[in-house]
Amino acid sequence: MSDHKDCNDKSCDDSHCSTHGSHSAHGHSGGGPHGKHGKPHFYGATTVGEKGQIVIPAEARKENNIKPGDKLIVAGKGKHGLMLIKAEILTDKIEHLSKKLDLLKSMQEEDGQ
């Protein structure tokens, strides 16, 4: 039987881990939301339940610090897929961009005087 002490993935069973060789083979080694080198990372697959609910893979929740009760924004572009982002991260990004825009506006006003 595989050692599951570092594996919080409820879908991970011994046959899964032995197929991949270890828990770290399916991402339980960390490295951030885009893996160790900033590249997109495949966290696994999930099935949509009868009520439209999905389970976010444990590795994705851990690496993105998603806790029960967190608000997630679901966005997409037509039939091209969906994206999830924590609401607090999106809010922070919008605030940051807003400050940059204000700075650019003030710089333009100074140049125009």
N, CA, C and O atoms as a GROMACS GRO file, in nm:
protein
  452
    1MET      N    1   0.083  -0.117   0.000
    1MET     CA    2   0.000   0.000   0.000
    1MET      C    3   0.088   0.124   0.000
    1MET      O    4   0.192   0.127   0.066
    2SER      N    5   0.047   0.228  -0.076
    2SER     CA    6   0.125   0.351  -0.084
    2SER      C    7   0.114   0.432   0.044
    2SER      O    8   0.017   0.418   0.118
    3ASP      N    9   0.211   0.516   0.069
    3ASP     CA   10   0.210   0.604   0.184
    3ASP      C   11   0.130   0.729   0.151
    3ASP      O   12   0.172   0.808   0.066
    4HIS      N   13   0.016   0.748   0.216
    4HIS     CA   14  -0.071   0.861   0.187
    4HIS      C   15  -0.056   0.975   0.288
    4HIS      O   16  -0.144   1.061   0.295
    5LYS      N   17   0.050   0.978   0.366
    5LYS     CA   18   0.061   1.078   0.472
    5LYS      C   19   0.061   1.220   0.417
    5LYS      O   20   0.013   1.311   0.484
    6ASP      N   21   0.115   1.243   0.296
    6ASP     CA   22   0.117   1.376   0.237
    6ASP      C   23   0.007   1.395   0.134
    6ASP      O   24   0.000   1.501   0.072
    7CYS      N   25  -0.076   1.296   0.116
    7CYS     CA   26  -0.176   1.300   0.011
    7CYS      C   27  -0.313   1.328   0.069
    7CYS      O   28  -0.368   1.246   0.143
    8ASN      N   29  -0.369   1.445   0.038
    8ASN     CA   30  -0.502   1.482   0.085
    8ASN      C   31  -0.607   1.461  -0.022
    8ASN      O   32  -0.723   1.496  -0.002
    9ASP      N   33  -0.569   1.405  -0.134
    9ASP     CA   34  -0.660   1.386  -0.246
    9ASP      C   35  -0.745   1.262  -0.220
    9ASP      O   36  -0.696   1.150  -0.226
   10LYS      N   37  -0.874   1.284  -0.193
   10LYS     CA   38  -0.963   1.172  -0.161
   10LYS      C   39  -0.981   1.079  -0.281
   10LYS      O   40  -1.015   0.962  -0.263
   11SER      N   41  -0.957   1.130  -0.403
   11SER     CA   42  -0.970   1.044  -0.520
   11SER      C   43  -0.843   0.962  -0.543
   11SER      O   44  -0.840   0.874  -0.629
   12CYS      N   45  -0.740   0.992  -0.466
   12CYS     CA   46  -0.613   0.923  -0.481
   12CYS      C   47  -0.617   0.793  -0.402
   12CYS      O   48  -0.630   0.795  -0.279
   13ASP      N   49  -0.606   0.683  -0.471
   13ASP     CA   50  -0.602   0.555  -0.401
   13ASP      C   51  -0.469   0.486  -0.434
   13ASP      O   52  -0.390   0.537  -0.513
   14ASP      N   53  -0.446   0.373  -0.375
   14ASP     CA   54  -0.319   0.304  -0.396
   14ASP      C   55  -0.294   0.273  -0.543
   14ASP      O   56  -0.182   0.288  -0.590
   15SER      N   57  -0.397   0.231  -0.615
   15SER     CA   58  -0.376   0.196  -0.755
   15SER      C   59  -0.336   0.320  -0.835
   15SER      O   60  -0.254   0.311  -0.926
   16HIS      N   61  -0.395   0.436  -0.800
   16HIS     CA   62  -0.360   0.560  -0.869
   16HIS      C   63  -0.215   0.596  -0.842
   16HIS      O   64  -0.140   0.626  -0.935
   17CYS      N   65  -0.175   0.592  -0.715
   17CYS     CA   66  -0.038   0.629  -0.678
   17CYS      C   67   0.063   0.530  -0.734
   17CYS      O   68   0.170   0.570  -0.780
   18SER      N   69   0.030   0.402  -0.732
   18SER     CA   70   0.126   0.305  -0.784
   18SER      C   71   0.135   0.315  -0.936
   18SER      O   72   0.239   0.284  -0.994
   19THR      N   73   0.027   0.359  -1.002
   19THR     CA   74   0.032   0.379  -1.147
   19THR      C   75   0.130   0.489  -1.181
   19THR      O   76   0.205   0.480  -1.279
   20HIS      N   77   0.130   0.595  -1.098
   20HIS     CA   78   0.217   0.710  -1.124
   20HIS      C   79   0.350   0.699  -1.051
   20HIS      O   80   0.438   0.782  -1.072
   21GLY      N   81   0.366   0.602  -0.968
   21GLY     CA   82   0.492   0.581  -0.899
   21GLY      C   83   0.499   0.642  -0.761
   21GLY      O   84   0.566   0.587  -0.674
   22SER      N   85   0.432   0.754  -0.738
   22SER     CA   86   0.434   0.818  -0.607
   22SER      C   87   0.331   0.928  -0.603
   22SER      O   88   0.272   0.964  -0.705
   23HIS      N   89   0.309   0.982  -0.484
   23HIS     CA   90   0.216   1.093  -0.470
   23HIS      C   91   0.272   1.216  -0.538
   23HIS      O   92   0.195   1.295  -0.593
   24SER      N   93   0.403   1.236  -0.534
   24SER     CA   94   0.460   1.354  -0.597
   24SER      C   95   0.443   1.351  -0.748
   24SER      O   96   0.449   1.456  -0.812
   25ALA      N   97   0.422   1.235  -0.806
   25ALA     CA   98   0.401   1.226  -0.950
   25ALA      C   99   0.271   1.290  -0.992
   25ALA      O  100   0.257   1.333  -1.107
   26HIS      N  101   0.173   1.299  -0.902
   26HIS     CA  102   0.050   1.368  -0.939
   26HIS      C  103   0.036   1.498  -0.862
   26HIS      O  104  -0.074   1.540  -0.828
   27GLY      N  105   0.151   1.562  -0.834
   27GLY     CA  106   0.152   1.701  -0.791
   27GLY      C  107   0.152   1.730  -0.644
   27GLY      O  108   0.138   1.847  -0.607
   28HIS      N  109   0.166   1.634  -0.557
   28HIS     CA  110   0.162   1.663  -0.415
   28HIS      C  111   0.296   1.717  -0.364
   28HIS      O  112   0.320   1.721  -0.243
   29SER      N  113   0.381   1.757  -0.456
   29SER     CA  114   0.510   1.812  -0.416
   29SER      C  115   0.508   1.964  -0.409
   29SER      O  116   0.609   2.024  -0.374
   30GLY      N  117   0.395   2.027  -0.440
   30GLY     CA  118   0.387   2.173  -0.433
   30GLY      C  119   0.441   2.238  -0.558
   30GLY      O  120   0.450   2.175  -0.663
   31GLY      N  121   0.478   2.365  -0.546
   31GLY     CA  122   0.534   2.437  -0.660
   31GLY      C  123   0.445   2.548  -0.710
   31GLY      O  124   0.477   2.608  -0.813
   32GLY      N  125   0.336   2.580  -0.644
   32GLY     CA  126   0.252   2.692  -0.683
   32GLY      C  127   0.149   2.654  -0.787
   32GLY      O  128   0.149   2.542  -0.838
   33PRO      N  129   0.060   2.749  -0.818
   33PRO     CA  130  -0.051   2.719  -0.908
   33PRO      C  131  -0.009   2.690  -1.050
   33PRO      O  132  -0.086   2.633  -1.126
   34HIS      N  133   0.112   2.728  -1.087
   34HIS     CA  134   0.159   2.702  -1.223
   34HIS      C  135   0.279   2.608  -1.222
   34HIS      O  136   0.360   2.611  -1.314
   35GLY      N  137   0.290   2.527  -1.121
   35GLY     CA  138   0.402   2.436  -1.112
   35GLY      C  139   0.528   2.510  -1.072
   35GLY      O  140   0.524   2.629  -1.040
   36LYS      N  141   0.637   2.441  -1.073
   36LYS     CA  142   0.762   2.498  -1.024
   36LYS      C  143   0.823   2.601  -1.117
   36LYS      O  144   0.902   2.684  -1.073
   37HIS      N  145   0.787   2.598  -1.247
   37HIS     CA  146   0.852   2.687  -1.342
   37HIS      C  147   0.755   2.788  -1.403
   37HIS      O  148   0.784   2.842  -1.510
   38GLY      N  149   0.641   2.815  -1.339
   38GLY     CA  150   0.548   2.914  -1.386
   38GLY      C  151   0.465   2.871  -1.506
   38GLY      O  152   0.396   2.953  -1.566
   39LYS      N  153   0.471   2.745  -1.541
   39LYS     CA  154   0.395   2.694  -1.654
   39LYS      C  155   0.258   2.648  -1.606
   39LYS      O  156   0.243   2.609  -1.490
   40PRO      N  157   0.156   2.653  -1.694
   40PRO     CA  158   0.024   2.602  -1.654
   40PRO      C  159   0.035   2.460  -1.601
   40PRO      O  160   0.120   2.382  -1.644
   41HIS      N  161  -0.052   2.428  -1.509
   41HIS     CA  162  -0.046   2.299  -1.442
   41HIS      C  163  -0.180   2.228  -1.455
   41HIS      O  164  -0.284   2.290  -1.436
   42PHE      N  165  -0.180   2.101  -1.487
   42PHE     CA  166  -0.301   2.020  -1.494
   42PHE      C  167  -0.323   1.956  -1.359
   42PHE      O  168  -0.241   1.876  -1.313
   43TYR      N  169  -0.434   1.989  -1.295
   43TYR     CA  170  -0.463   1.938  -1.162
   43TYR      C  171  -0.543   1.809  -1.163
   43TYR      O  172  -0.548   1.739  -1.062
   44GLY      N  173  -0.603   1.775  -1.273
   44GLY     CA  174  -0.685   1.655  -1.280
   44GLY      C  175  -0.818   1.686  -1.344
   44GLY      O  176  -0.836   1.793  -1.403
   45ALA      N  177  -0.910   1.594  -1.333
   45ALA     CA  178  -1.044   1.611  -1.391
   45ALA      C  179  -1.148   1.601  -1.281
   45ALA      O  180  -1.123   1.541  -1.176
   46THR      N  181  -1.262   1.659  -1.305
   46THR     CA  182  -1.372   1.654  -1.210
   46THR      C  183  -1.501   1.630  -1.287
   46THR      O  184  -1.508   1.660  -1.406
   47THR      N  185  -1.601   1.579  -1.221
   47THR     CA  186  -1.729   1.549  -1.285
   47THR      C  187  -1.835   1.642  -1.229
   47THR      O  188  -1.840   1.668  -1.109
   48VAL      N  189  -1.920   1.693  -1.317
   48VAL     CA  190  -2.029   1.780  -1.275
   48VAL      C  191  -2.141   1.693  -1.220
   48VAL      O  192  -2.189   1.601  -1.287
   49GLY      N  193  -2.183   1.724  -1.098
   49GLY     CA  194  -2.291   1.650  -1.034
   49GLY      C  195  -2.427   1.696  -1.082
   49GLY      O  196  -2.437   1.790  -1.162
   50GLU      N  197  -2.530   1.631  -1.036
   50GLU     CA  198  -2.667   1.661  -1.078
   50GLU      C  199  -2.708   1.805  -1.049
   50GLU      O  200  -2.788   1.862  -1.123
   51LYS      N  201  -2.654   1.864  -0.944
   51LYS     CA  202  -2.688   2.002  -0.908
   51LYS      C  203  -2.590   2.102  -0.971
   51LYS      O  204  -2.593   2.220  -0.938
   52GLY      N  205  -2.504   2.056  -1.062
   52GLY     CA  206  -2.408   2.145  -1.128
   52GLY      C  207  -2.283   2.170  -1.047
   52GLY      O  208  -2.203   2.257  -1.082
   53GLN      N  209  -2.264   2.096  -0.939
   53GLN     CA  210  -2.148   2.116  -0.852
   53GLN      C  211  -2.028   2.038  -0.903
   53GLN      O  212  -2.041   1.931  -0.963
   54ILE      N  213  -1.910   2.093  -0.877
   54ILE     CA  214  -1.784   2.023  -0.907
   54ILE      C  215  -1.699   2.023  -0.781
   54ILE      O  216  -1.718   2.104  -0.690
   55VAL      N  217  -1.605   1.931  -0.776
   55VAL     CA  218  -1.507   1.927  -0.668
   55VAL      C  219  -1.374   1.975  -0.724
   55VAL      O  220  -1.325   1.920  -0.823
   56ILE      N  221  -1.317   2.076  -0.663
   56ILE     CA  222  -1.186   2.125  -0.704
   56ILE      C  223  -1.082   2.030  -0.647
   56ILE      O  224  -1.083   2.003  -0.526
   57PRO      N  225  -0.992   1.977  -0.731
   57PRO     CA  226  -0.893   1.882  -0.680
   57PRO      C  227  -0.816   1.937  -0.560
   57PRO      O  228  -0.786   2.057  -0.553
   58ALA      N  229  -0.784   1.851  -0.467
   58ALA     CA  230  -0.716   1.890  -0.342
   58ALA      C  231  -0.588   1.966  -0.368
   58ALA      O  232  -0.560   2.065  -0.300
   59GLU      N  233  -0.509   1.923  -0.464
   59GLU     CA  234  -0.383   1.992  -0.494
   59GLU      C  235  -0.409   2.136  -0.536
   59GLU      O  236  -0.338   2.227  -0.492
   60ALA      N  237  -0.509   2.158  -0.619
   60ALA     CA  238  -0.542   2.292  -0.665
   60ALA      C  239  -0.589   2.379  -0.547
   60ALA      O  240  -0.552   2.496  -0.537
   61ARG      N  241  -0.672   2.320  -0.459
   61ARG     CA  242  -0.717   2.395  -0.341
   61ARG      C  243  -0.599   2.432  -0.252
   61ARG      O  244  -0.591   2.546  -0.205
   62LYS      N  245  -0.510   2.339  -0.230
   62LYS     CA  246  -0.395   2.363  -0.142
   62LYS      C  247  -0.302   2.470  -0.201
   62LYS      O  248  -0.266   2.565  -0.132
   63GLU      N  249  -0.264   2.454  -0.326
   63GLU     CA  250  -0.170   2.547  -0.389
   63GLU      C  251  -0.227   2.687  -0.407
   63GLU      O  252  -0.152   2.784  -0.413
   64ASN      N  253  -0.359   2.697  -0.417
   64ASN     CA  254  -0.423   2.827  -0.436
   64ASN      C  255  -0.491   2.878  -0.310
   64ASN      O  256  -0.564   2.976  -0.313
   65ASN      N  257  -0.466   2.809  -0.198
   65ASN     CA  258  -0.517   2.847  -0.067
   65ASN      C  259  -0.668   2.868  -0.069
   65ASN      O  260  -0.719   2.966  -0.016
   66ILE      N  261  -0.740   2.775  -0.131
   66ILE     CA  262  -0.885   2.780  -0.138
   66ILE      C  263  -0.940   2.702  -0.019
   66ILE      O  264  -0.916   2.583  -0.003
   67LYS      N  265  -1.015   2.773   0.063
   67LYS     CA  266  -1.072   2.716   0.185
   67LYS      C  267  -1.224   2.713   0.175
   67LYS      O  268  -1.282   2.788   0.096
   68PRO      N  269  -1.290   2.628   0.254
   68PRO     CA  270  -1.436   2.629   0.256
   68PRO      C  271  -1.490   2.769   0.286
   68PRO      O  272  -1.441   2.836   0.377
   69GLY      N  273  -1.588   2.812   0.210
   69GLY     CA  274  -1.647   2.944   0.229
   69GLY      C  275  -1.587   3.052   0.140
   69GLY      O  276  -1.645   3.159   0.127
   70ASP      N  277  -1.471   3.026   0.078
   70ASP     CA  278  -1.411   3.124  -0.012
   70ASP      C  279  -1.504   3.147  -0.132
   70ASP      O  280  -1.568   3.054  -0.179
   71LYS      N  281  -1.509   3.270  -0.179
   71LYS     CA  282  -1.588   3.303  -0.298
   71LYS      C  283  -1.497   3.292  -0.420
   71LYS      O  284  -1.386   3.344  -0.422
   72LEU      N  285  -1.547   3.222  -0.522
   72LEU     CA  286  -1.474   3.208  -0.647
   72LEU      C  287  -1.554   3.272  -0.759
   72LEU      O  288  -1.677   3.259  -0.764
   73ILE      N  289  -1.486   3.340  -0.848
   73ILE     CA  290  -1.547   3.399  -0.967
   73ILE      C  291  -1.533   3.296  -1.078
   73ILE      O  292  -1.424   3.242  -1.100
   74VAL      N  293  -1.642   3.269  -1.148
   74VAL     CA  294  -1.640   3.177  -1.262
   74VAL      C  295  -1.657   3.263  -1.387
   74VAL      O  296  -1.758   3.332  -1.403
   75ALA      N  297  -1.558   3.260  -1.474
   75ALA     CA  298  -1.561   3.339  -1.598
   75ALA      C  299  -1.532   3.248  -1.716
   75ALA      O  300  -1.478   3.139  -1.700
   76GLY      N  301  -1.568   3.293  -1.831
   76GLY     CA  302  -1.543   3.215  -1.951
   76GLY      C  303  -1.568   3.297  -2.076
   76GLY      O  304  -1.618   3.410  -2.069
   77LYS      N  305  -1.534   3.239  -2.188
   77LYS     CA  306  -1.556   3.304  -2.316
   77LYS      C  307  -1.628   3.205  -2.406
   77LYS      O  308  -1.567   3.121  -2.472
   78GLY      N  309  -1.759   3.217  -2.407
   78GLY     CA  310  -1.839   3.129  -2.491
   78GLY      C  311  -1.814   2.983  -2.458
   78GLY      O  312  -1.816   2.944  -2.341
   79LYS      N  313  -1.791   2.905  -2.561
   79LYS     CA  314  -1.772   2.761  -2.544
   79LYS      C  315  -1.624   2.723  -2.531
   79LYS      O  316  -1.588   2.606  -2.547
   80HIS      N  317  -1.539   2.821  -2.504
   80HIS     CA  318  -1.395   2.795  -2.498
   80HIS      C  319  -1.346   2.746  -2.364
   80HIS      O  320  -1.228   2.712  -2.349
   81GLY      N  321  -1.434   2.742  -2.265
   81GLY     CA  322  -1.392   2.692  -2.135
   81GLY      C  323  -1.424   2.790  -2.023
   81GLY      O  324  -1.477   2.899  -2.047
   82LEU      N  325  -1.390   2.750  -1.904
   82LEU     CA  326  -1.417   2.830  -1.785
   82LEU      C  327  -1.288   2.853  -1.708
   82LEU      O  328  -1.191   2.780  -1.722
   83MET      N  329  -1.290   2.958  -1.626
   83MET     CA  330  -1.177   2.992  -1.541
   83MET      C  331  -1.232   3.022  -1.403
   83MET      O  332  -1.336   3.086  -1.389
   84LEU      N  333  -1.163   2.979  -1.302
   84LEU     CA  334  -1.197   3.011  -1.164
   84LEU      C  335  -1.088   3.100  -1.106
   84LEU      O  336  -0.969   3.076  -1.130
   85ILE      N  337  -1.128   3.202  -1.032
   85ILE     CA  338  -1.031   3.286  -0.961
   85ILE      C  339  -1.094   3.328  -0.830
   85ILE      O  340  -1.213   3.359  -0.823
   86LYS      N  341  -1.014   3.328  -0.725
   86LYS     CA  342  -1.064   3.372  -0.595
   86LYS      C  343  -1.108   3.518  -0.607
   86LYS      O  344  -1.036   3.600  -0.665
   87ALA      N  345  -1.224   3.549  -0.552
   87ALA     CA  346  -1.278   3.685  -0.560
   87ALA      C  347  -1.181   3.786  -0.500
   87ALA      O  348  -1.165   3.896  -0.554
   88GLU      N  349  -1.117   3.752  -0.389
   88GLU     CA  350  -1.024   3.846  -0.324
   88GLU      C  351  -0.904   3.876  -0.414
   88GLU      O  352  -0.853   3.988  -0.412
   89ILE      N  353  -0.859   3.780  -0.491
   89ILE     CA  354  -0.746   3.804  -0.583
   89ILE      C  355  -0.790   3.896  -0.696
   89ILE      O  356  -0.718   3.988  -0.732
   90LEU      N  357  -0.908   3.871  -0.751
   90LEU     CA  358  -0.959   3.956  -0.858
   90LEU      C  359  -0.979   4.099  -0.807
   90LEU      O  360  -0.946   4.195  -0.877
   91THR      N  361  -1.033   4.113  -0.687
   91THR     CA  362  -1.052   4.246  -0.629
   91THR      C  363  -0.918   4.317  -0.613
   91THR      O  364  -0.907   4.436  -0.646
   92ASP      N  365  -0.817   4.247  -0.563
   92ASP     CA  366  -0.683   4.306  -0.547
   92ASP      C  367  -0.626   4.350  -0.682
   92ASP      O  368  -0.568   4.458  -0.692
   93LYS      N  369  -0.644   4.268  -0.784
   93LYS     CA  370  -0.592   4.301  -0.918
   93LYS      C  371  -0.664   4.424  -0.973
   93LYS      O  372  -0.600   4.512  -1.033
   94ILE      N  373  -0.795   4.432  -0.955
   94ILE     CA  374  -0.871   4.547  -1.003
   94ILE      C  375  -0.827   4.674  -0.931
   94ILE      O  376  -0.810   4.778  -0.994
   95GLU      N  377  -0.809   4.667  -0.799
   95GLU     CA  378  -0.762   4.783  -0.723
   95GLU      C  379  -0.625   4.828  -0.770
   95GLU      O  380  -0.600   4.947  -0.784
   96HIS      N  381  -0.536   4.732  -0.795
   96HIS     CA  382  -0.402   4.763  -0.843
   96HIS      C  383  -0.408   4.833  -0.980
   96HIS      O  384  -0.341   4.935  -1.001
   97LEU      N  385  -0.488   4.779  -1.070
   97LEU     CA  386  -0.501   4.839  -1.203
   97LEU      C  387  -0.564   4.977  -1.195
   97LEU      O  388  -0.526   5.068  -1.270
   98SER      N  389  -0.660   4.995  -1.106
   98SER     CA  390  -0.726   5.124  -1.088
   98SER      C  391  -0.625   5.230  -1.044
   98SER      O  392  -0.627   5.342  -1.093
   99LYS      N  393  -0.538   5.194  -0.951
   99LYS     CA  394  -0.434   5.287  -0.904
   99LYS      C  395  -0.339   5.323  -1.017
   99LYS      O  396  -0.298   5.439  -1.030
  100LYS      N  397  -0.303   5.223  -1.100
  100LYS     CA  398  -0.214   5.249  -1.214
  100LYS      C  399  -0.281   5.345  -1.313
  100LYS      O  400  -0.216   5.435  -1.366
  101LEU      N  401  -0.411   5.324  -1.337
  101LEU     CA  402  -0.483   5.412  -1.428
  101LEU      C  403  -0.490   5.555  -1.374
  101LEU      O  404  -0.473   5.651  -1.449
  102ASP      N  405  -0.515   5.567  -1.244
  102ASP     CA  406  -0.517   5.700  -1.182
  102ASP      C  407  -0.382   5.768  -1.197
  102ASP      O  408  -0.376   5.888  -1.224
  103LEU      N  409  -0.275   5.695  -1.179
  103LEU     CA  410  -0.141   5.750  -1.195
  103LEU      C  411  -0.117   5.796  -1.339
  103LEU      O  412  -0.063   5.904  -1.362
  104LEU      N  413  -0.157   5.713  -1.435
  104LEU     CA  414  -0.142   5.750  -1.576
  104LEU      C  415  -0.223   5.875  -1.610
  104LEU      O  416  -0.176   5.962  -1.683
  105LYS      N  417  -0.344   5.884  -1.558
  105LYS     CA  418  -0.428   6.001  -1.582
  105LYS      C  419  -0.363   6.127  -1.527
  105LYS      O  420  -0.362   6.231  -1.592
  106SER      N  421  -0.308   6.117  -1.406
  106SER     CA  422  -0.244   6.235  -1.345
  106SER      C  423  -0.119   6.274  -1.423
  106SER      O  424  -0.089   6.392  -1.434
  107MET      N  425  -0.047   6.178  -1.476
  107MET     CA  426   0.072   6.207  -1.556
  107MET      C  427   0.033   6.274  -1.687
  107MET      O  428   0.101   6.367  -1.732
  108GLN      N  429  -0.077   6.228  -1.748
  108GLN     CA  430  -0.125   6.290  -1.871
  108GLN      C  431  -0.171   6.433  -1.846
  108GLN      O  432  -0.146   6.521  -1.928
  109GLU      N  433  -0.239   6.456  -1.733
  109GLU     CA  434  -0.285   6.590  -1.699
  109GLU      C  435  -0.167   6.683  -1.678
  109GLU      O  436  -0.172   6.799  -1.719
  110GLU      N  437  -0.061   6.635  -1.614
  110GLU     CA  438   0.058   6.718  -1.592
  110GLU      C  439   0.125   6.751  -1.725
  110GLU      O  440   0.173   6.863  -1.743
  111ASP      N  441   0.130   6.655  -1.818
  111ASP     CA  442   0.192   6.679  -1.948
  111ASP      C  443   0.109   6.776  -2.032
  111ASP      O  444   0.165   6.848  -2.115
  112GLY      N  445  -0.021   6.780  -2.012
  112GLY     CA  446  -0.109   6.864  -2.090
  112GLY      C  447  -0.113   7.007  -2.040
  112GLY      O  448  -0.167   7.093  -2.110
  113GLN      N  449  -0.060   7.037  -1.923
  113GLN     CA  450  -0.065   7.174  -1.867
  113GLN      C  451   0.043   7.259  -1.917
  113GLN      O  452   0.052   7.376  -1.879
   0.00000   0.00000   0.00000
